[in-house]
Amino acid sequence: MAVASSDGKYVNQHFGHAGQFLIFDVDRSGNYEFLELRENVPSCKGGEANESSRMGTLQLIKDCDAVIVSRIGEGAVNFLVSNGIKPFMMTDFIDNALRDLAVLMGQKDKKGYIHLYKILSDFSGLNF
């Protein structure tokens, strides 16, 4: 799991403005382990997304199932989802965010589907 954080303690970076991602291994019980910090070239400057930089960010976190950010635009959400990465938007301490997300990922409905997109419910018109 990738986390956008400037200080390593708090989820505090917009996906397109993230200068780094902290990478964690997270299990569904809420246990997690920090693996590494990956430097990133932000893909959004002045409100405009740079597709080349966005592809660079994708390559940087492509081995992650999910990314936690403080904010993310609709275009970036659709881009990540279409590339198999689940985006989550929350502003919290990283410890809390990882534990909460692990619990959320462990919740399944009667058909066995994991409800992963509850946090992004503010977005309308997204095609998940």
N, C-alpha and C positions, 0 to 999 in steps of 0.2 A: 504494500500500500504506500502511495506517495502522499506527503503532506506538505502544503505550501506554507512555509514559516520563515520569517526573517531572523527570528531569535532562538529557534529550537525549543521554545516553551509553549508558544501560543499559535493557533491557526490564525494567521493574520495577513495572508497575501491573496490577492485576486489572482486567478489562474493566469491571465494574460500578463500580469506584472511580476510574477514570481521569478526571483533571481536564483532560487534554489528550491530543491525538494528534498525532504528527509524521507528515507525509505525504511519502512518497517515490515516485519513479518508478523501477521496478526492471525490468531486462531479464533474460533467462534466462542470460546470460553472467556474471551476478553484478555487473554495473555498476549503480550507483544514483545518484540525484540527489535531494537534499532539496528539496522544493517549498515547504512551509509548515507552520506550527504552527497547530492548530485547538483552541481552548479548548472544553471540554466540561463539561456539568453531569452529575456522576456519577449513574448510574441505580440504584445499590444503596447503601442506608444501613441500618446495623444488621442486615444479613443479608437484608433484604427488597428485592426488585426493584420499582422504580416503572415501570410500563408507559409512562407519559407521557414520563418521562426517557429510557427505553430507545428510544422512537421518536425522540426528539430526537438521541440518539447515532447512530441509524441515518441520519437525515437528514444529519448531520455527515460521515459516512464513506461514504455511499451510492455515491459515485463511485470507491470503492476496491474492488479485487477481493478483497483479503485484509486481515486485521488480525492483528498479532502482539501478544500479551499475556503477562504472567507467569502469570496464572491466569484461569480463566473457568468459570462454572457451566454445567451441562448445558442449562438453559433458555435461556441466552444463546447457547450454541452452536447449538441448534436454531433459535432466532430468526434469527441471522445467516445460517445456511445457507439457511433458507427465503426469505431476502431476497437471496440471491445473493452473499453475502460469506463467504469461507472463513476461519475462525478458526484460528490457530496459537498454541500455548502453548509458550513457551520463555523461559528466563531466561539472558540472555547480553548481551554488548555489542551494541548496535544494528548496528554494522558486521558482526560475525560472523553475527548473525541474518539480516540481509538477504542476505548472500552464501550462507549455508546454504539459505535458502528458495529463492533463485533456482536453485541447483543442484537442489534437490528438485523444483521446478516444471518443470525441464527433463527430468526422468526420465520416460520413458514405457514402458509394458509392450508386449507384442507386438501388442496391439490398438490401440495409440496412446493409451491413457488415461494421463493424468498422475496420479501417486499423490500427492495433496495432503493426505491426512488421516492420514498416518503419525504425525505429532506428537501427534495427539489420540487415539492408540490406548488411552490409559488410560481413556477413557470407554467404558462398555458400554451397549448398548441405543440408541445413536444411530442415527438413520435418515438416512444420507447417500445 
